[in-house]
């Protein structure tokens, strides 16, 4: 009697298993068509709009509220790294008095800081529609980055080795010409 109940139970399982497999096959056959329809349903511009709306909602989070509305993924990742202590903010003071908050990783070099300054200015120019091109070769030939009176001359040296920590201020200082 027990054998009959086990046989009937295993028979039911076999039938159910076959039914499930049939359903899966039907769904898989229908799935490519559905994906193609979805891809055709939204043009690229609408997908970008949806993505930007999602980013705008993300930026409303208290952790990310300091970011601009036209935020990039790079900026979001930097802000998250700051929150987890994997990055630091170096305040770069320009000659006109403007302070640029530059985010770099904890073990960043002077070159990493320079590259982050370039990226920051590039994004700022795009958002404000200002100067189209900055000659960074000219900028680095004409100006030093200075921290507490010491020039950051060695691009390979880490910021920590100069004593630069989170929220420290680095200044752009014009180089003196030698005659």
C-alpha positions as CSV (number, residue, x, y, z in Angstrom):
1,X,0.0,0.0,0.0
2,X,2.8,2.3,0.9
3,X,4.5,1.5,-2.4
4,X,1.4,2.5,-4.4
5,X,1.2,5.9,-2.6
6,X,4.9,6.5,-3.3
7,X,4.5,5.5,-6.9
8,X,1.5,7.8,-7.3
9,X,3.3,10.6,-5.5
10,X,6.4,10.2,-7.8
11,X,4.0,10.1,-10.8
12,X,2.5,13.3,-9.7
13,X,5.9,14.9,-9.3
14,X,6.9,13.7,-12.8
15,X,3.7,15.2,-14.3
16,X,4.3,18.5,-12.4
17,X,7.9,18.6,-13.4
18,X,7.0,18.0,-17.1
19,X,4.3,20.7,-16.9
20,X,6.8,23.2,-15.4
21,X,9.4,22.3,-18.1
22,X,6.8,22.9,-20.8
23,X,5.9,26.3,-19.3
24,X,9.5,27.3,-19.1
25,X,10.1,26.3,-22.7
26,X,7.0,28.4,-23.7
27,X,8.3,31.4,-21.8
28,X,11.8,31.1,-23.3
29,X,10.3,30.9,-26.8
30,X,8.2,34.0,-26.1
31,X,11.0,35.9,-24.2
32,X,13.1,36.9,-27.3
33,X,10.1,38.4,-28.9
34,X,9.2,40.3,-25.8
35,X,12.8,41.6,-25.4
36,X,12.8,42.7,-29.1
37,X,9.5,44.5,-28.5
38,X,10.9,46.2,-25.4
39,X,14.0,47.4,-27.3
40,X,11.9,48.8,-30.0
41,X,9.4,50.4,-27.6
42,X,11.8,53.1,-26.2
43,X,14.1,55.2,-28.2
44,X,17.5,56.1,-26.9
45,X,16.6,59.6,-25.9
46,X,13.7,58.4,-23.7
47,X,16.0,55.9,-22.0
48,X,18.4,58.7,-21.3
49,X,15.6,60.8,-19.8
50,X,14.5,57.9,-17.6
51,X,18.1,57.4,-16.5
52,X,18.6,61.1,-15.7
53,X,15.4,61.1,-13.7
54,X,16.7,58.1,-11.7
55,X,20.0,60.0,-11.1
56,X,18.1,63.1,-10.0
57,X,16.2,61.0,-7.4
58,X,19.5,59.4,-6.3
59,X,21.0,62.8,-5.7
60,X,18.2,63.7,-3.3
61,X,19.6,61.1,-0.9
62,X,21.3,62.9,2.1
63,X,24.6,61.2,1.3
64,X,24.6,62.5,-2.2
65,X,22.8,65.8,-1.8
66,X,26.0,67.8,-2.4
67,X,26.3,66.6,-5.9
68,X,25.1,68.7,-8.9
69,X,21.9,67.7,-10.8
70,X,23.8,66.7,-13.9
71,X,25.9,64.2,-11.9
72,X,28.2,61.6,-13.4
73,X,28.7,58.1,-12.2
74,X,32.3,59.1,-11.4
75,X,31.0,61.7,-9.0
76,X,28.6,59.4,-7.3
77,X,31.3,56.8,-6.8
78,X,33.6,59.4,-5.4
79,X,31.0,60.6,-2.9
80,X,30.4,57.0,-1.8
81,X,34.1,56.4,-1.4
82,X,34.3,59.6,0.8
83,X,31.5,58.2,3.0
84,X,33.3,54.9,3.5
85,X,36.7,56.7,4.2
86,X,38.3,55.4,1.0
87,X,38.8,58.9,-0.4
88,X,39.4,62.4,0.9
89,X,38.5,65.9,-0.2
90,X,41.4,68.3,-0.9
91,X,40.3,72.0,-1.0
92,X,42.1,73.7,-3.9
93,X,42.3,77.5,-3.6
94,X,42.5,79.3,-6.9
95,X,44.1,82.8,-7.3
96,X,40.6,84.4,-7.7
97,X,39.6,83.0,-4.2
98,X,37.4,80.2,-5.5
99,X,37.7,76.9,-3.6
100,X,37.4,73.7,-5.5
101,X,36.6,70.6,-3.5
102,X,38.6,67.9,-5.2
103,X,38.0,64.2,-4.3
104,X,40.9,61.8,-4.5
105,X,41.6,58.4,-3.1
106,X,43.4,58.1,0.2
107,X,46.8,57.1,-1.3
108,X,46.6,59.5,-4.2
109,X,49.8,61.1,-5.7
110,X,50.3,64.7,-6.7
111,X,49.6,63.6,-10.3
112,X,46.3,62.1,-9.2
113,X,45.4,65.4,-7.6
114,X,46.3,67.3,-10.8
115,X,44.2,64.9,-12.9
116,X,41.3,65.3,-10.5
117,X,41.6,69.1,-10.8
118,X,41.5,68.8,-14.6
119,X,38.4,66.6,-14.5
120,X,36.7,68.9,-12.0
121,X,37.3,71.9,-14.2
122,X,36.2,70.0,-17.3
123,X,32.9,69.1,-15.7
124,X,32.4,72.6,-14.4
125,X,33.1,74.1,-17.9
126,X,30.6,71.6,-19.5
127,X,27.9,72.6,-16.9
128,X,28.4,76.3,-17.1
129,X,29.3,76.5,-20.8
130,X,32.5,78.5,-20.2
131,X,35.9,78.3,-21.8
132,X,36.0,75.4,-24.3
133,X,39.7,74.4,-23.8
134,X,42.2,74.9,-21.0
135,X,45.9,74.2,-21.8
136,X,46.8,72.2,-18.7
137,X,50.4,72.0,-19.9
138,X,50.5,75.8,-19.7
139,X,48.8,75.8,-16.3
140,X,51.2,73.3,-14.7
141,X,54.2,75.2,-16.2
142,X,52.9,78.5,-14.9
143,X,51.6,77.5,-11.4
144,X,52.6,75.3,-8.5
145,X,50.4,73.5,-6.1
146,X,51.5,74.6,-2.6
147,X,50.6,73.1,0.8
148,X,51.7,74.9,3.9
149,X,54.5,76.7,2.0
150,X,55.9,73.6,0.4
151,X,55.6,73.1,-3.4
152,X,54.2,69.8,-4.5
153,X,56.8,69.3,-7.2
154,X,57.2,65.5,-7.4
155,X,54.2,64.1,-9.3
156,X,54.9,60.6,-8.1
157,X,54.9,61.5,-4.4
158,X,51.8,60.7,-2.4
159,X,49.8,63.5,-0.8
160,X,50.1,61.8,2.6
161,X,53.9,62.1,2.3
162,X,53.4,65.9,2.1
163,X,51.2,65.7,5.1
164,X,47.9,66.4,3.2
165,X,44.9,65.0,4.9
166,X,41.1,65.1,4.4
167,X,39.8,68.7,4.0
168,X,43.3,70.3,3.9
169,X,43.8,73.3,1.7
170,X,46.2,73.4,-1.3
171,X,46.8,76.6,-3.1
172,X,47.6,77.5,-6.8
173,X,50.7,79.7,-6.7
174,X,52.2,81.4,-9.7
175,X,55.8,80.3,-10.4
176,X,58.4,82.9,-10.3
177,X,60.3,83.4,-13.5
178,X,64.1,83.1,-13.5
179,X,66.0,85.8,-15.3
